[in-house]
Amino acid sequence: ASKATGYPLAYVAAKLALGHDLVQLRNSVTRCTTACFEPSLDYVVAKVPRWDLQKFSTVDARIGSAMQSVGEVMAIGRTFEETIQKALRMVDETSLGFDPIRFDLELNRRGSVSSSQK
């Protein structure tokens, strides 16, 4: 979650691949500790893909192994449950989050074919 924390994961990974160790590298977020210092984070980050396929008239909406999303949402919260609820509300503006009753209704309505709407 380098976007959420600001910690440059790719930069550190590249330096490690070049033979540096975490003690040699400075933490670019704190600027005073080493890269192996792990600050306590009091939040959870979740990313959920979006399949907003209504804008593409020729796309096949059935989900398969090669299906690609058209974007993603990122949510930050204090707990996993809060974060998932926020992310689901951002994916679908009509949703109040994860609602098991709505999930069952949608599943029955759409049948057994996997699609981008499930």
N, CA, C and O atoms as a GROMACS GRO file, in nm:
protein
  472
    1ALA      N    1   0.083  -0.119   0.000
    1ALA     CA    2   0.000   0.000   0.000
    1ALA      C    3   0.087   0.125   0.000
    1ALA      O    4   0.069   0.214   0.083
    2SER      N    5   0.181   0.131  -0.092
    2SER     CA    6   0.270   0.246  -0.095
    2SER      C    7   0.197   0.375  -0.128
    2SER      O    8   0.242   0.483  -0.088
    3LYS      N    9   0.085   0.368  -0.201
    3LYS     CA   10   0.007   0.489  -0.228
    3LYS      C   11  -0.054   0.544  -0.100
    3LYS      O   12  -0.062   0.665  -0.081
    4ALA      N   13  -0.096   0.455  -0.014
    4ALA     CA   14  -0.161   0.498   0.110
    4ALA      C   15  -0.060   0.548   0.212
    4ALA      O   16  -0.086   0.646   0.282
    5THR      N   17   0.055   0.483   0.222
    5THR     CA   18   0.152   0.519   0.325
    5THR      C   19   0.256   0.617   0.277
    5THR      O   20   0.318   0.686   0.358
    6GLY      N   21   0.277   0.624   0.147
    6GLY     CA   22   0.382   0.709   0.094
    6GLY      C   23   0.518   0.642   0.096
    6GLY      O   24   0.617   0.701   0.056
    7TYR      N   25   0.522   0.518   0.144
    7TYR     CA   26   0.650   0.446   0.151
    7TYR      C   27   0.685   0.390   0.013
    7TYR      O   28   0.603   0.320  -0.046
    8PRO      N   29   0.803   0.420  -0.040
    8PRO     CA   30   0.841   0.382  -0.177
    8PRO      C   31   0.884   0.235  -0.187
    8PRO      O   32   1.003   0.204  -0.186
    9LEU      N   33   0.788   0.146  -0.196
    9LEU     CA   34   0.817   0.002  -0.199
    9LEU      C   35   0.905  -0.037  -0.318
    9LEU      O   36   1.000  -0.114  -0.302
   10ALA      N   37   0.875   0.016  -0.436
   10ALA     CA   38   0.953  -0.020  -0.555
   10ALA      C   39   1.097   0.028  -0.542
   10ALA      O   40   1.190  -0.042  -0.583
   11TYR      N   41   1.118   0.146  -0.488
   11TYR     CA   42   1.252   0.201  -0.468
   11TYR      C   43   1.333   0.111  -0.374
   11TYR      O   44   1.447   0.076  -0.404
   12VAL      N   45   1.274   0.074  -0.262
   12VAL     CA   46   1.343  -0.011  -0.166
   12VAL      C   47   1.372  -0.148  -0.226
   12VAL      O   48   1.480  -0.203  -0.206
   13ALA      N   49   1.275  -0.204  -0.299
   13ALA     CA   50   1.295  -0.334  -0.362
   13ALA      C   51   1.410  -0.329  -0.463
   13ALA      O   52   1.490  -0.422  -0.471
   14ALA      N   53   1.418  -0.221  -0.540
   14ALA     CA   54   1.527  -0.206  -0.637
   14ALA      C   55   1.663  -0.196  -0.566
   14ALA      O   56   1.760  -0.257  -0.610
   15LYS      N   57   1.669  -0.121  -0.459
   15LYS     CA   58   1.795  -0.109  -0.383
   15LYS      C   59   1.836  -0.244  -0.325
   15LYS      O   60   1.954  -0.278  -0.326
   16LEU      N   61   1.740  -0.320  -0.273
   16LEU     CA   62   1.770  -0.453  -0.221
   16LEU      C   63   1.822  -0.545  -0.332
   16LEU      O   64   1.915  -0.624  -0.310
   17ALA      N   65   1.762  -0.535  -0.449
   17ALA     CA   66   1.806  -0.617  -0.563
   17ALA      C   67   1.948  -0.581  -0.605
   17ALA      O   68   2.020  -0.665  -0.660
   18LEU      N   69   1.989  -0.457  -0.580
   18LEU     CA   70   2.125  -0.413  -0.615
   18LEU      C   71   2.227  -0.448  -0.506
   18LEU      O   72   2.346  -0.418  -0.520
   19GLY      N   73   2.181  -0.512  -0.399
   19GLY     CA   74   2.273  -0.558  -0.297
   19GLY      C   75   2.277  -0.477  -0.169
   19GLY      O   76   2.350  -0.513  -0.076
   20HIS      N   77   2.203  -0.370  -0.161
   20HIS     CA   78   2.197  -0.292  -0.037
   20HIS      C   79   2.116  -0.369   0.067
   20HIS      O   80   2.035  -0.455   0.032
   21ASP      N   81   2.137  -0.339   0.193
   21ASP     CA   82   2.051  -0.400   0.294
   21ASP      C   83   1.966  -0.292   0.360
   21ASP      O   84   1.993  -0.173   0.346
   22LEU      N   85   1.862  -0.336   0.431
   22LEU     CA   86   1.766  -0.242   0.488
   22LEU      C   87   1.828  -0.149   0.592
   22LEU      O   88   1.779  -0.038   0.613
   23VAL      N   89   1.935  -0.192   0.657
   23VAL     CA   90   1.999  -0.107   0.757
   23VAL      C   91   2.072   0.010   0.691
   23VAL      O   92   2.080   0.118   0.750
   24GLN      N   93   2.125  -0.010   0.571
   24GLN     CA   94   2.195   0.097   0.499
   24GLN      C   95   2.098   0.203   0.445
   24GLN      O   96   2.134   0.321   0.437
   25LEU      N   97   1.979   0.162   0.408
   25LEU     CA   98   1.884   0.253   0.344
   25LEU      C   99   1.812   0.338   0.448
   25LEU      O  100   1.775   0.288   0.554
   26ARG      N  101   1.792   0.465   0.416
   26ARG     CA  102   1.718   0.554   0.504
   26ARG      C  103   1.569   0.545   0.471
   26ARG      O  104   1.531   0.530   0.355
   27ASN      N  105   1.487   0.553   0.572
   27ASN     CA  106   1.342   0.553   0.554
   27ASN      C  107   1.303   0.690   0.500
   27ASN      O  108   1.319   0.791   0.569
   28SER      N  109   1.252   0.695   0.378
   28SER     CA  110   1.222   0.824   0.316
   28SER      C  111   1.098   0.890   0.373
   28SER      O  112   1.074   1.008   0.347
   29VAL      N  113   1.020   0.819   0.451
   29VAL     CA  114   0.903   0.879   0.514
   29VAL      C  115   0.944   0.952   0.641
   29VAL      O  116   0.907   1.068   0.662
   30THR      N  117   1.021   0.884   0.729
   30THR     CA  118   1.063   0.946   0.855
   30THR      C  119   1.190   1.028   0.840
   30THR      O  120   1.213   1.120   0.918
   31ARG      N  121   1.273   0.996   0.742
   31ARG     CA  122   1.400   1.062   0.712
   31ARG      C  123   1.504   1.051   0.824
   31ARG      O  124   1.613   1.108   0.812
   32CYS      N  125   1.474   0.980   0.931
   32CYS     CA  126   1.572   0.968   1.038
   32CYS      C  127   1.594   0.824   1.083
   32CYS      O  128   1.688   0.796   1.158
   33THR      N  129   1.510   0.733   1.038
   33THR     CA  130   1.528   0.592   1.074
   33THR      C  131   1.571   0.513   0.951
   33THR      O  132   1.571   0.566   0.840
   34THR      N  133   1.608   0.389   0.972
   34THR     CA  134   1.648   0.304   0.858
   34THR      C  135   1.523   0.248   0.791
   34THR      O  136   1.413   0.256   0.845
   35ALA      N  137   1.543   0.193   0.672
   35ALA     CA  138   1.430   0.141   0.594
   35ALA      C  139   1.367   0.019   0.660
   35ALA      O  140   1.253  -0.016   0.629
   36CYS      N  141   1.440  -0.047   0.750
   36CYS     CA  142   1.381  -0.165   0.815
   36CYS      C  143   1.295  -0.127   0.935
   36CYS      O  144   1.232  -0.214   0.996
   37PHE      N  145   1.291   0.001   0.970
   37PHE     CA  146   1.205   0.047   1.078
   37PHE      C  147   1.060   0.042   1.032
   37PHE      O  148   1.026   0.099   0.928
   38GLU      N  149   0.977  -0.024   1.108
   38GLU     CA  150   0.837  -0.036   1.071
   38GLU      C  151   0.753   0.049   1.165
   38GLU      O  152   0.732   0.011   1.280
   39PRO      N  153   0.703   0.162   1.118
   39PRO     CA  154   0.620   0.244   1.206
   39PRO      C  155   0.486   0.174   1.232
   39PRO      O  156   0.439   0.096   1.149
   40SER      N  157   0.427   0.200   1.345
   40SER     CA  158   0.296   0.140   1.372
   40SER      C  159   0.191   0.218   1.295
   40SER      O  160   0.177   0.339   1.311
   41LEU      N  161   0.120   0.148   1.212
   41LEU     CA  162   0.015   0.210   1.132
   41LEU      C  163  -0.119   0.176   1.195
   41LEU      O  164  -0.146   0.059   1.224
   42ASP      N  165  -0.200   0.273   1.216
   42ASP     CA  166  -0.327   0.249   1.280
   42ASP      C  167  -0.442   0.252   1.180
   42ASP      O  168  -0.553   0.294   1.214
   43TYR      N  169  -0.418   0.209   1.057
   43TYR     CA  170  -0.523   0.205   0.958
   43TYR      C  171  -0.506   0.084   0.867
   43TYR      O  172  -0.399   0.023   0.859
   44VAL      N  173  -0.613   0.051   0.798
   44VAL     CA  174  -0.617  -0.060   0.704
   44VAL      C  175  -0.650  -0.001   0.567
   44VAL      O  176  -0.731   0.091   0.556
   45VAL      N  177  -0.588  -0.054   0.463
   45VAL     CA  178  -0.613  -0.007   0.327
   45VAL      C  179  -0.665  -0.124   0.244
   45VAL      O  180  -0.612  -0.235   0.252
   46ALA      N  181  -0.768  -0.099   0.164
   46ALA     CA  182  -0.823  -0.202   0.074
   46ALA      C  183  -0.840  -0.141  -0.064
   46ALA      O  184  -0.881  -0.026  -0.079
   47LYS      N  185  -0.810  -0.220  -0.165
   47LYS     CA  186  -0.834  -0.180  -0.304
   47LYS      C  187  -0.931  -0.279  -0.366
   47LYS      O  188  -0.915  -0.400  -0.351
   48VAL      N  189  -1.031  -0.227  -0.435
   48VAL     CA  190  -1.134  -0.310  -0.496
   48VAL      C  191  -1.143  -0.272  -0.644
   48VAL      O  192  -1.152  -0.153  -0.676
   49PRO      N  193  -1.141  -0.370  -0.736
   49PRO     CA  194  -1.151  -0.338  -0.878
   49PRO      C  195  -1.290  -0.291  -0.916
   49PRO      O  196  -1.389  -0.328  -0.852
   50ARG      N  197  -1.297  -0.210  -1.022
   50ARG     CA  198  -1.425  -0.164  -1.077
   50ARG      C  199  -1.441  -0.221  -1.216
   50ARG      O  200  -1.347  -0.223  -1.295
   51TRP      N  201  -1.561  -0.267  -1.246
   51TRP     CA  202  -1.594  -0.312  -1.380
   51TRP      C  203  -1.711  -0.230  -1.430
   51TRP      O  204  -1.824  -0.279  -1.435
   52ASP      N  205  -1.685  -0.106  -1.467
   52ASP     CA  206  -1.789  -0.016  -1.517
   52ASP      C  207  -1.797  -0.035  -1.668
   52ASP      O  208  -1.747   0.047  -1.745
   53LEU      N  209  -1.860  -0.144  -1.710
   53LEU     CA  210  -1.855  -0.184  -1.851
   53LEU      C  211  -1.969  -0.127  -1.935
   53LEU      O  212  -1.973  -0.152  -2.055
   54GLN      N  213  -2.061  -0.051  -1.876
   54GLN     CA  214  -2.171   0.006  -1.954
   54GLN      C  215  -2.120   0.102  -2.061
   54GLN      O  216  -2.186   0.119  -2.163
   55LYS      N  217  -2.006   0.163  -2.040
   55LYS     CA  218  -1.954   0.260  -2.136
   55LYS      C  219  -1.890   0.194  -2.258
   55LYS      O  220  -1.859   0.263  -2.356
   56PHE      N  221  -1.870   0.061  -2.253
   56PHE     CA  222  -1.811  -0.011  -2.366
   56PHE      C  223  -1.916  -0.103  -2.427
   56PHE      O  224  -1.954  -0.202  -2.365
   57SER      N  225  -1.962  -0.071  -2.546
   57SER     CA  226  -2.074  -0.145  -2.605
   57SER      C  227  -2.037  -0.284  -2.656
   57SER      O  228  -2.124  -0.370  -2.664
   58THR      N  229  -1.912  -0.308  -2.690
   58THR     CA  230  -1.875  -0.437  -2.750
   58THR      C  231  -1.808  -0.534  -2.653
   58THR      O  232  -1.765  -0.641  -2.694
   59VAL      N  233  -1.800  -0.499  -2.527
   59VAL     CA  234  -1.729  -0.583  -2.432
   59VAL      C  235  -1.818  -0.697  -2.383
   59VAL      O  236  -1.939  -0.681  -2.368
   60ASP      N  237  -1.755  -0.813  -2.358
   60ASP     CA  238  -1.824  -0.929  -2.303
   60ASP      C  239  -1.820  -0.917  -2.151
   60ASP      O  240  -1.711  -0.912  -2.093
   61ALA      N  241  -1.935  -0.912  -2.085
   61ALA     CA  242  -1.942  -0.888  -1.942
   61ALA      C  243  -1.920  -1.015  -1.859
   61ALA      O  244  -1.918  -1.008  -1.736
   62ARG      N  245  -1.905  -1.130  -1.924
   62ARG     CA  246  -1.880  -1.253  -1.848
   62ARG      C  247  -1.740  -1.250  -1.791
   62ARG      O  248  -1.644  -1.216  -1.860
   63ILE      N  249  -1.728  -1.286  -1.664
   63ILE     CA  250  -1.597  -1.285  -1.599
   63ILE      C  251  -1.520  -1.409  -1.639
   63ILE      O  252  -1.571  -1.520  -1.635
   64GLY      N  253  -1.396  -1.388  -1.678
   64GLY     CA  254  -1.308  -1.498  -1.713
   64GLY      C  255  -1.168  -1.471  -1.662
   64GLY      O  256  -1.144  -1.373  -1.592
   65SER      N  257  -1.077  -1.559  -1.696
   65SER     CA  258  -0.941  -1.545  -1.644
   65SER      C  259  -0.867  -1.426  -1.704
   65SER      O  260  -0.768  -1.381  -1.646
   66ALA      N  261  -0.911  -1.376  -1.818
   66ALA     CA  262  -0.842  -1.265  -1.884
   66ALA      C  263  -0.915  -1.132  -1.868
   66ALA      O  264  -0.876  -1.033  -1.930
   67MET      N  265  -1.018  -1.128  -1.787
   67MET     CA  266  -1.095  -1.004  -1.773
   67MET      C  267  -1.013  -0.898  -1.700
   67MET      O  268  -0.945  -0.928  -1.602
   68GLN      N  269  -1.021  -0.776  -1.748
   68GLN     CA  270  -0.948  -0.667  -1.686
   68GLN      C  271  -1.046  -0.563  -1.634
   68GLN      O  272  -1.147  -0.534  -1.698
   69SER      N  273  -1.016  -0.508  -1.518
   69SER     CA  274  -1.104  -0.406  -1.463
   69SER      C  275  -1.074  -0.273  -1.532
   69SER      O  276  -0.970  -0.257  -1.595
   70VAL      N  277  -1.167  -0.179  -1.518
   70VAL     CA  278  -1.147  -0.047  -1.578
   70VAL      C  279  -1.096   0.054  -1.477
   70VAL      O  280  -1.085   0.173  -1.506
   71GLY      N  281  -1.067   0.007  -1.359
   71GLY     CA  282  -1.015   0.095  -1.255
   71GLY      C  283  -1.026   0.028  -1.120
   71GLY      O  284  -1.058  -0.091  -1.111
   72GLU      N  285  -0.998   0.104  -1.018
   72GLU     CA  286  -1.008   0.050  -0.883
   72GLU      C  287  -1.035   0.164  -0.786
   72GLU      O  288  -1.009   0.280  -0.815
   73VAL      N  289  -1.087   0.128  -0.672
   73VAL     CA  290  -1.105   0.225  -0.566
   73VAL      C  291  -1.016   0.184  -0.450
   73VAL      O  292  -0.989   0.065  -0.430
   74MET      N  293  -0.972   0.281  -0.374
   74MET     CA  294  -0.891   0.253  -0.256
   74MET      C  295  -0.959   0.318  -0.137
   74MET      O  296  -0.994   0.436  -0.140
   75ALA      N  297  -0.976   0.239  -0.032
   75ALA     CA  298  -1.040   0.290   0.089
   75ALA      C  299  -0.946   0.273   0.207
   75ALA      O  300  -0.869   0.177   0.214
   76ILE      N  301  -0.952   0.367   0.300
   76ILE     CA  302  -0.870   0.363   0.421
   76ILE      C  303  -0.964   0.373   0.541
   76ILE      O  304  -1.054   0.457   0.544
   77GLY      N  305  -0.941   0.286   0.639
   77GLY     CA  306  -1.023   0.289   0.760
   77GLY      C  307  -0.947   0.235   0.879
   77GLY      O  308  -0.832   0.192   0.866
   78ARG      N  309  -1.009   0.236   0.994
   78ARG     CA  310  -0.945   0.187   1.116
   78ARG      C  311  -0.955   0.037   1.132
   78ARG      O  312  -0.871  -0.024   1.199
   79THR      N  313  -1.057  -0.026   1.070
   79THR     CA  314  -1.074  -0.171   1.077
   79THR      C  315  -1.095  -0.226   0.937
   79THR      O  316  -1.126  -0.151   0.844
   80PHE      N  317  -1.076  -0.357   0.922
   80PHE     CA  318  -1.098  -0.421   0.792
   80PHE      C  319  -1.243  -0.404   0.748
   80PHE      O  320  -1.270  -0.374   0.632
   81GLU      N  321  -1.336  -0.423   0.841
   81GLU     CA  322  -1.478  -0.414   0.807
   81GLU      C  323  -1.514  -0.274   0.758
   81GLU      O  324  -1.586  -0.259   0.659
   82GLU      N  325  -1.465  -0.172   0.827
   82GLU     CA  326  -1.492  -0.034   0.786
   82GLU      C  327  -1.435  -0.006   0.647
   82GLU      O  328  -1.498   0.059   0.564
   83THR      N  329  -1.315  -0.056   0.623
   83THR     CA  330  -1.248  -0.030   0.496
   83THR      C  331  -1.320  -0.097   0.380
   83THR      O  332  -1.338  -0.036   0.275
   84ILE      N  333  -1.361  -0.222   0.398
   84ILE     CA  334  -1.434  -0.293   0.292
   84ILE      C  335  -1.567  -0.224   0.264
   84ILE      O  336  -1.605  -0.208   0.148
   85GLN      N  337  -1.638  -0.183   0.369
   85GLN     CA  338  -1.766  -0.114   0.350
   85GLN      C  339  -1.746   0.015   0.269
   85GLN      O  340  -1.823   0.043   0.177
   86LYS      N  341  -1.644   0.092   0.303
   86LYS     CA  342  -1.616   0.215   0.228
   86LYS      C  343  -1.586   0.185   0.082
   86LYS      O  344  -1.636   0.253  -0.007
   87ALA      N  345  -1.503   0.085   0.058
   87ALA     CA  346  -1.464   0.051  -0.079
   87ALA      C  347  -1.586   0.007  -0.160
   87ALA      O  348  -1.602   0.048  -0.275
   88LEU      N  349  -1.671  -0.077  -0.103
   88LEU     CA  350  -1.789  -0.123  -0.176
   88LEU      C  351  -1.886  -0.008  -0.205
   88LEU      O  352  -1.949  -0.007  -0.311
   89ARG      N  353  -1.897   0.088  -0.113
   89ARG     CA  354  -1.983   0.204  -0.140
   89ARG      C  355  -1.926   0.291  -0.250
   89ARG      O  356  -2.002   0.354  -0.324
   90MET      N  357  -1.794   0.295  -0.263
   90MET     CA  358  -1.733   0.375  -0.370
   90MET      C  359  -1.746   0.307  -0.505
   90MET      O  360  -1.756   0.375  -0.608
   91VAL      N  361  -1.745   0.174  -0.508
   91VAL     CA  362  -1.759   0.101  -0.635
   91VAL      C  363  -1.899   0.120  -0.691
   91VAL      O  364  -1.915   0.142  -0.811
   92ASP      N  365  -2.000   0.112  -0.606
   92ASP     CA  366  -2.139   0.126  -0.649
   92ASP      C  367  -2.206   0.229  -0.560
   92ASP      O  368  -2.228   0.205  -0.442
   93GLU      N  369  -2.239   0.344  -0.618
   93GLU     CA  370  -2.295   0.453  -0.539
   93GLU      C  371  -2.431   0.422  -0.479
   93GLU      O  372  -2.473   0.486  -0.383
   94THR      N  373  -2.502   0.322  -0.535
   94THR     CA  374  -2.633   0.286  -0.481
   94THR      C  375  -2.621   0.187  -0.366
   94THR      O  376  -2.721   0.155  -0.301
   95SER      N  377  -2.501   0.138  -0.341
   95SER     CA  378  -2.479   0.039  -0.237
   95SER      C  379  -2.452   0.106  -0.102
   95SER      O  380  -2.390   0.212  -0.095
   96LEU      N  381  -2.498   0.042   0.003
   96LEU     CA  382  -2.468   0.088   0.138
   96LEU      C  383  -2.349   0.013   0.195
   96LEU      O  384  -2.318   0.028   0.314
   97GLY      N  385  -2.283  -0.065   0.113
   97GLY     CA  386  -2.172  -0.149   0.157
   97GLY      C  387  -2.208  -0.294   0.134
   97GLY      O  388  -2.296  -0.324   0.053
   98PHE      N  389  -2.144  -0.385   0.204
   98PHE     CA  390  -2.175  -0.525   0.189
   98PHE      C  391  -2.306  -0.556   0.261
   98PHE      O  392  -2.315  -0.542   0.383
   99ASP      N  393  -2.404  -0.596   0.184
   99ASP     CA  394  -2.537  -0.628   0.238
   99ASP      C  395  -2.569  -0.770   0.197
   99ASP      O  396  -2.596  -0.795   0.079
  100PRO      N  397  -2.567  -0.866   0.289
  100PRO     CA  398  -2.590  -1.006   0.253
  100PRO      C  399  -2.726  -1.031   0.188
  100PRO      O  400  -2.737  -1.119   0.104
  101ILE      N  401  -2.829  -0.955   0.226
  101ILE     CA  402  -2.960  -0.973   0.166
  101ILE      C  403  -2.957  -0.931   0.019
  101ILE      O  404  -3.007  -1.002  -0.068
  102ARG      N  405  -2.897  -0.814  -0.008
  102ARG     CA  406  -2.885  -0.768  -0.147
  102ARG      C  407  -2.800  -0.865  -0.228
  102ARG      O  408  -2.830  -0.892  -0.344
  103PHE      N  409  -2.693  -0.917  -0.167
  103PHE     CA  410  -2.605  -1.012  -0.235
  103PHE      C  411  -2.684  -1.134  -0.279
  103PHE      O  412  -2.673  -1.176  -0.395
  104ASP      N  413  -2.765  -1.192  -0.190
  104ASP     CA  414  -2.844  -1.310  -0.224
  104ASP      C  415  -2.947  -1.279  -0.332
  104ASP      O  416  -2.966  -1.359  -0.423
  105LEU      N  417  -3.013  -1.163  -0.323
  105LEU     CA  418  -3.111  -1.124  -0.426
  105LEU      C  419  -3.045  -1.110  -0.562
  105LEU      O  420  -3.098  -1.159  -0.662
  106GLU      N  421  -2.929  -1.042  -0.568
  106GLU     CA  422  -2.858  -1.024  -0.694
  106GLU      C  423  -2.812  -1.157  -0.750
  106GLU      O  424  -2.820  -1.181  -0.871
  107LEU      N  425  -2.763  -1.245  -0.664
  107LEU     CA  426  -2.715  -1.376  -0.707
  107LEU      C  427  -2.829  -1.456  -0.769
  107LEU      O  428  -2.811  -1.517  -0.874
  108ASN      N  429  -2.945  -1.455  -0.706
  108ASN     CA  430  -3.061  -1.527  -0.760
  108ASN      C  431  -3.111  -1.463  -0.889
  108ASN      O  432  -3.151  -1.533  -0.982
  109ARG      N  433  -3.110  -1.331  -0.895
  109ARG     CA  434  -3.160  -1.259  -1.013
  109ARG      C  435  -3.072  -1.281  -1.135
  109ARG      O  436  -3.122  -1.296  -1.246
  110ARG      N  437  -2.942  -1.284  -1.115
  110ARG     CA  438  -2.849  -1.295  -1.227
  110ARG      C  439  -2.821  -1.439  -1.268
  110ARG      O  440  -2.766  -1.462  -1.376
  111GLY      N  441  -2.856  -1.535  -1.187
  111GLY     CA  442  -2.834  -1.675  -1.223
  111GLY      C  443  -2.692  -1.718  -1.198
  111GLY      O  444  -2.619  -1.656  -1.121
  112SER      N  445  -2.653  -1.826  -1.263
  112SER     CA  446  -2.524  -1.886  -1.235
  112SER      C  447  -2.411  -1.835  -1.323
  112SER      O  448  -2.295  -1.872  -1.301
  113VAL      N  449  -2.440  -1.752  -1.423
  113VAL     CA  450  -2.335  -1.700  -1.511
  113VAL      C  451  -2.258  -1.590  -1.442
  113VAL      O  452  -2.316  -1.490  -1.399
  114SER      N  453  -2.128  -1.607  -1.430
  114SER     CA  454  -2.045  -1.504  -1.368
  114SER      C  455  -2.035  -1.384  -1.460
  114SER      O  456  -2.007  -1.398  -1.579
  115SER      N  457  -2.058  -1.267  -1.406
  115SER     CA  458  -2.049  -1.146  -1.488
  115SER      C  459  -1.983  -1.036  -1.405
  115SER      O  460  -1.954  -1.054  -1.287
  116SER      N  461  -1.961  -0.924  -1.469
  116SER     CA  462  -1.898  -0.810  -1.402
  116SER      C  463  -1.988  -0.749  -1.297
  116SER      O  464  -1.940  -0.674  -1.212
  117GLN      N  465  -2.117  -0.780  -1.301
  117GLN     CA  466  -2.210  -0.721  -1.207
  117GLN      C  467  -2.221  -0.798  -1.076
  117GLN      O  468  -2.283  -0.749  -0.982
  118LYS      N  469  -2.162  -0.916  -1.067
  118LYS     CA  470  -2.170  -0.996  -0.944
  118LYS      C  471  -2.069  -0.952  -0.845
  118LYS      O  472  -2.060  -1.008  -0.736
   0.00000   0.00000   0.00000
